[in-house]
Amino acid sequence: MADTGVVEKLLQGIEKADDGVDSLEVANSLGVDHQVVVGAVKSLQAVGDVISAELRSSKHWELTEEGSEIAEQGSQEARVFSSVPLEGLAQSELMKLSFGKIGFSKAMSNKWIRVDKTHEGGPRIFRTVENVEDQVREKLLLVQKGNGGHLEEKEKNELKKRKLLSEVGSWKEKKFKPYNFEAMGVAPDCGHLHPLMKERTQFRQIFLEMGFTEMPTNNFIESSFWNFDSLFQPQQHPARDQHDTFFLSDPALAHDFPQDYLQRVKKVHSEGGYGSQGYKYDWKIEEAQKNILRTHTTAVSARMLYKLAQQKFTPVKYFSIDRVFRNETLDATHLAEFHQIEGVVADYGLTLGDLIGVLHQFFTKLGFTKLRFKPAYNPYTEPSMEVFSYHEGLKKWMELGNSGVFRPEMLLPMGVPEGVSVIAWGLSLERPTMIKYGINNIRELVGHKVNLQMVYDSPICRLDS
């Protein structure tokens, strides 16, 4: 219930005023809190059609702490003027005063004082006028006494710039609910990882957990020798045609090859060897010299195995995840460039059983437990297997990648010791990423048509292991 005395006085005030009354003025005149008057207004409104009220925002000016000090003691510039005797004062002495620095600057602007820099004892301050009028203090006193309305807005703003006045709005009297410091803030703008990079990190972690070492794959340009010939892929193979491979025009040819190894590769292709009859064709160095955009990262595997063969052999496990290029017809599932994931293990006595066991371990870590292996043909592996997994969502078996045991015709010319077997497998990075993120068109994942909002919104992909 509102105070009946306040209600009565409020009604009397409204009756006398032609244009209504201000609740703040009523509160000040009655000497009560403003909320008491607000309560009286609401009580009268609840009765019925007695009074009408409208909400108005109000603001007034208040002296800051420094402004109150000036209203009491005078402005800094006036105090500086008062501190300078007729015979002058050393500038160094003036600057020791608390108000000296600001007061000196303002007094100089008002031309109340001057500086004599030729004085023997250092710069000295002298008065330039006999008396001064401290208008700053007078204006602040007007505001303090409630007569600030006599000042122009320009004058108030000048005092505000000096931080002597502050403008107080009606919000000062409002009650606000407590600030929730536990609330989530707006996410700051930052970079976002592309889904392919997130998936790449997951695959890389799996290889590292299995004890593999990453191969250096920072050479997109490769010679046909390392990309095809070293892998025992014949020069008449369809994959070496312009319809399947991108050839370079400048530099068109490579020249730096290990010559003894090159001759052994030439012999195994044209004449055979190491238990093989070869391909029985006229092997040409001109074909091997052609520079291309690498069609697979297996070219890097060939370089690494050749390097391994030139030193004392030790078992190794290599992996790589990097870009390869093929002259494909573009559609929803094919691009001219994609990422190949490759694993290679070299050791004595490895068999097809070892390959199947490693593949089971690798793909189980990816979340694919239902695996099937189908015999296949690759020029550089024998036996070869395609890897399939059952897709629970699509209810069908899907090809995941290819695998096999590197042929002796590839390994022995490198100098790899007899009895050493090399098992390998590979798959694309894009296909599992599309499956995990529910992307049906590869052009929505890679290229200029990628929706950046998709990159921002895509969560970190967790493999279903």
Buried (B, 14 or more C-beta within 10 A) or exposed (E): EBBEEBBEBBBEBBEEEEEEBEBBEBBEEBEBEBEBBBBBBEBBEEEEEEBEEEEEEBEBBBBBEBBBBBBEEBBBBBBBBEBBEEEBBBBEBBEEBEBBEBBBEBBBEBEBBEBEEEBEEEEBBBBEEEEBEBEBBEBBBBBBEEEBEEBEEEBBEBBBEBEBBBEEEBEEBEEEEEEEEEEEEEEEEEEBBBBBEBBBBBBBEBBEEBEBEEBEBEEEBBBBBBBBBBBBBBBEEEBBEEEEBBBBEEEEEBEEBEEEBBEBBBBBBBEBBBEBEBBEEEBEEEBBBBBBBBBBBBBBBBBBBBEBBEEEBEEBBBBBBBBBBBBBEEEEBEBEBBBBBBBBBBBEEBEBEBBBEBBBEBBEBBEBEEBEBEEBEBBBBBBBBBBBBBBEEEEEBEBBBBBBBBBBBBBBBBBBEEEBBBBBBBBBBBBBBBBBBEBEEBBBBBEEEBEEEBBEEBEEBEBEE
